[in-house]
Amino acid sequence: MKNIFVSILCTLIIFLFILSSDYLANIIVSFLNYSNKTSLNIKDEYTNPDFIFVKNTSNFTPYGKQDLLNIFYTVLNNKVNNFTFYCPKEYINCIMDVQYLSKDENILTHLNNFVHPFNSFSSLKTNISDTGEINIEITPIYSEEEIVRIKAEVTKIINMNITSDVKDDYDKIKVIHDYIINNTKYDINNDKSIKSYNAYGALFNNIATCNGYTDLMAIFLSEMGYQNFKIATTTKTSGHVWNAVNINNEWLHLDLTWDDPVSNDNENYLYHKYFLINTEELKTADNNITSTEHLFDSSIYTEFKS
């Protein structure tokens, strides 16, 4: 009789536990929301500074959309490939906002542009729990082996070409701008097998799409100590990316792709039409071209907001 009573009691406890599992989970998550010590103390070698649109943060409890943007930026910026944070109960729309952000390829592309190329992602997956747990899984564009090889080659090129007599910022950047264009052709076939979409293909296979030109230039700029980011247009008809660099507290545009035009006569051309120009000069340079490839969102790339 006693054994039967114990069995019934155990069955009842298990049944009650199953019924209350959601309730218990909510209690646990609620506790985590308030006591969780989520932190990110890593400062990667290639961590970029704050920008107007997004900033590094040490607070991983979001209370609005800007907090979410800052969290995603900080995780990317520190090259953390897996990170978990929690939505607090006070932020009622938190899960919905994370769902929207994680599916918005445009905004994720723009976030990617503010981090150093070595910390940028090829894919970003967000796992969202009904209880408010948010997990970010990131697959980087560059492998560690590629980063080591690219950095060594970039350092060698800088040491060989930026000699002691090249002192002006304009001249230093021009040397690298010209070097990349003289050693790279535009990949009209968009051949992903030769990695023309990133700096590796541009540097070692001498062929690139606009992404390859821009990533490689960004790596050079950072290595030379210039604050920079990438700018992308994400219009319905076209997409393009180029560089932005800060020279003497002025943000300027730098587009190597358009300074290395594809020619019909198979000749190699080197232009400086899109070299270190402001936004008004960018518009002027585009005056005779029917294109939307330099139209960018100034609410995101606010450094260029007029």
C-alpha positions in Angstrom: 0.0 0.0 0.0 2.8 2.3 0.9 4.6 1.6 -2.4 1.3 2.4 -4.3 1.0 5.7 -2.4 4.6 6.7 -3.2 4.1 5.9 -6.8 1.0 8.0 -7.0 2.7 10.8 -5.2 5.7 10.7 -7.6 3.4 10.6 -10.6 1.5 13.6 -9.3 4.7 15.6 -8.7 5.9 14.9 -12.2 2.5 15.9 -13.6 2.5 19.1 -11.7 6.1 19.8 -12.7 5.2 19.4 -16.4 2.2 21.7 -16.1 4.2 24.3 -14.3 7.4 24.1 -16.5 6.6 27.3 -18.4 5.9 29.1 -15.2 9.2 27.8 -13.7 11.0 28.8 -16.9 9.6 32.3 -16.7 10.7 32.6 -13.1 14.2 31.4 -14.0 14.5 33.8 -16.9 13.1 36.6 -14.9 15.8 35.9 -12.3 18.5 35.9 -15.0 17.2 39.2 -16.4 17.9 40.8 -13.2 20.9 38.9 -11.9 22.7 37.9 -15.1 26.2 39.3 -15.3 26.5 39.2 -19.1 29.7 41.0 -20.0 32.2 41.3 -22.8 35.6 42.2 -21.6 37.4 41.2 -24.7 39.0 44.0 -26.7 40.0 42.6 -30.1 43.1 43.9 -31.9 40.8 45.2 -34.6 38.1 46.7 -32.5 36.8 49.9 -34.0 35.8 53.0 -32.0 32.4 54.5 -31.5 30.5 56.1 -34.4 27.5 58.3 -34.4 25.1 55.6 -35.5 26.4 52.8 -33.3 28.6 52.7 -30.2 30.5 50.1 -28.1 28.6 49.3 -25.0 29.2 47.5 -21.7 25.5 47.3 -20.9 24.0 44.2 -22.4 20.5 44.6 -21.0 18.6 46.5 -23.8 15.7 48.9 -23.2 15.2 50.1 -26.7 16.2 49.7 -30.4 19.4 51.7 -30.1 20.5 49.5 -27.2 20.0 46.4 -29.5 22.0 48.0 -32.3 24.9 48.8 -29.9 24.9 45.3 -28.5 25.0 43.7 -32.0 27.8 46.2 -33.0 29.8 45.5 -29.9 29.6 41.7 -30.3 30.7 42.0 -34.0 33.3 44.6 -33.1 35.0 42.3 -30.6 34.9 39.3 -32.9 32.8 37.2 -30.5 31.3 34.3 -32.5 28.7 33.3 -30.0 27.0 35.6 -27.4 23.9 35.5 -25.3 22.0 38.3 -23.7 18.5 38.7 -22.2 15.4 40.9 -22.8 14.2 42.5 -19.6 10.5 42.4 -18.9 10.4 46.2 -18.9 11.2 46.2 -22.6 7.9 44.9 -23.8 8.7 44.9 -27.6 12.3 43.5 -27.1 11.7 40.1 -28.7 9.8 41.6 -31.6 12.5 44.2 -32.2 15.2 41.6 -32.1 13.2 39.5 -34.6 12.9 42.5 -36.9 16.6 43.4 -36.6 17.8 39.9 -37.2 15.8 39.7 -40.5 16.7 43.1 -41.8 19.6 42.4 -44.2 20.1 46.0 -45.0 20.7 47.2 -41.4 22.9 44.1 -40.7 25.0 45.1 -43.8 25.4 48.6 -42.5 26.4 47.3 -39.0 29.0 45.1 -40.7 30.4 48.2 -42.5 31.3 49.9 -39.2 33.5 47.0 -38.0 37.0 46.2 -39.2 36.9 43.8 -42.1 38.6 41.1 -40.1 35.7 41.2 -37.6 32.9 41.3 -40.2 30.5 38.4 -40.7 29.5 36.3 -43.7 26.4 35.1 -41.8 24.7 36.1 -38.6 22.1 33.8 -36.9 19.9 34.9 -34.1 18.2 32.4 -31.9 15.3 33.9 -29.9 13.6 32.2 -27.0 10.0 33.0 -25.9 11.4 33.5 -22.5 13.7 36.4 -23.6 17.0 34.7 -24.2 18.8 36.0 -27.3 21.7 34.1 -28.7 23.8 35.4 -31.6 25.9 33.0 -33.7 28.4 34.6 -36.1 30.4 33.1 -39.0 33.3 35.4 -39.9 34.3 36.2 -43.4 38.0 35.7 -42.9 39.6 32.7 -41.4 42.5 33.1 -38.9 44.9 31.8 -41.5 43.7 34.4 -44.0 44.0 37.2 -41.5 47.6 36.3 -40.6 48.6 36.1 -44.3 46.8 39.3 -45.3 48.2 41.3 -42.4 51.8 40.1 -43.2 51.4 41.1 -46.8 49.8 44.5 -46.0 52.6 45.3 -43.6 55.2 44.4 -46.2 53.5 46.6 -48.8 53.3 49.6 -46.5 57.0 49.2 -45.5 58.0 49.0 -49.1 55.9 51.9 -50.4 55.4 54.3 -47.6 58.9 55.6 -47.4 60.2 58.3 -45.1 59.8 61.0 -47.7 56.0 60.2 -48.0 54.7 62.2 -45.1 51.5 63.9 -46.2 48.2 62.0 -45.4 47.0 62.5 -49.0 50.2 61.1 -50.5 50.3 58.1 -48.1 46.8 57.1 -49.0 47.3 57.8 -52.7 50.3 55.4 -52.7 48.1 52.6 -51.4 45.1 53.6 -53.6 47.3 53.4 -56.7 49.0 50.2 -55.6 45.7 48.4 -55.2 44.4 49.6 -58.6 47.6 48.8 -60.4 47.6 45.3 -59.1 43.9 44.5 -59.3 41.3 44.1 -62.0 37.6 44.2 -61.5 35.9 40.8 -61.5 33.2 41.2 -64.2 32.3 37.5 -63.7 31.8 37.7 -59.9 33.8 34.5 -59.5 33.4 33.6 -55.8 35.9 30.7 -56.2 38.8 33.2 -56.3 37.4 35.2 -53.4 37.2 38.5 -55.4 34.5 39.6 -52.9 37.0 40.1 -50.1 40.5 41.4 -49.5 42.1 38.0 -49.9 41.1 37.8 -53.6 42.1 41.4 -54.2 45.5 41.0 -52.6 46.6 37.5 -53.7 44.5 36.8 -56.8 44.6 40.3 -58.1 41.0 40.5 -58.9 38.1 42.0 -56.9 34.5 43.2 -56.8 33.7 46.4 -55.0 33.7 44.5 -51.7 37.2 43.2 -52.3 38.6 46.7 -53.2 36.9 48.2 -50.2 37.9 45.6 -47.6 41.5 45.7 -48.7 41.6 49.5 -48.6 40.0 49.5 -45.2 42.6 47.1 -43.9 45.4 49.3 -45.2 43.8 52.4 -43.7 43.4 50.8 -40.3 47.0 49.5 -40.4 48.2 53.0 -41.2 46.2 54.5 -38.3 43.3 56.2 -40.1 39.8 55.9 -38.6 37.6 54.6 -41.4 34.5 52.6 -42.2 32.7 51.3 -45.3 29.6 52.8 -46.9 27.0 50.8 -48.7 24.0 51.7 -50.8 21.2 49.2 -50.7 18.8 50.4 -53.3 16.3 48.2 -55.0 18.2 48.5 -58.3 21.8 48.4 -57.3 24.2 47.8 -54.4 27.7 49.3 -54.0 30.3 49.7 -51.3 33.2 52.1 -50.9 35.4 53.6 -48.2 35.1 56.5 -45.8 38.2 57.9 -44.0 38.8 60.6 -41.5 41.6 63.0 -42.5 42.3 65.9 -40.1 38.8 65.5 -38.5 37.1 65.6 -41.9 35.3 62.5 -43.3 36.0 61.9 -47.0 34.9 59.4 -49.6 37.3 57.0 -51.3 36.0 54.7 -54.1 38.7 52.5 -55.7 36.2 50.5 -57.7 35.2 53.5 -59.7 38.8 54.7 -60.0 39.6 51.4 -61.7 37.1 51.3 -64.5 36.5 48.3 -66.8 37.6 49.4 -70.3 36.5 48.2 -73.7 40.0 48.5 -75.1 41.6 46.2 -72.5 43.8 49.0 -71.3 44.4 49.6 -67.6 43.2 53.0 -66.3 43.9 54.7 -63.0 41.7 57.6 -62.0 41.6 59.8 -58.9 38.1 61.1 -59.6 36.7 59.4 -56.4 39.8 59.9 -54.3 39.4 61.7 -50.9 36.4 63.8 -51.8 33.5 65.2 -49.8 29.9 64.5 -50.4 29.3 67.5 -52.6 32.3 66.5 -54.8 30.9 63.0 -54.9 27.7 64.3 -56.3 29.5 66.4 -58.8 31.6 63.4 -59.9 28.4 61.5 -60.6 26.7 64.3 -62.5 27.2 62.8 -65.9 26.4 59.3 -64.8 22.9 57.8 -64.5 23.5 55.8 -61.3 22.2 55.4 -57.8 25.4 53.6 -56.6 26.6 56.5 -54.5 23.3 57.4 -52.9 23.6 56.5 -49.2 21.5 56.9 -46.1 22.8 59.8 -44.1 20.8 58.8 -41.1 23.1 55.8 -40.8 26.3 57.2 -42.2 25.8 60.3 -40.1 29.4 61.5 -40.3 28.5 62.7 -43.8 25.2 64.3 -42.8 25.0 67.8 -44.3 
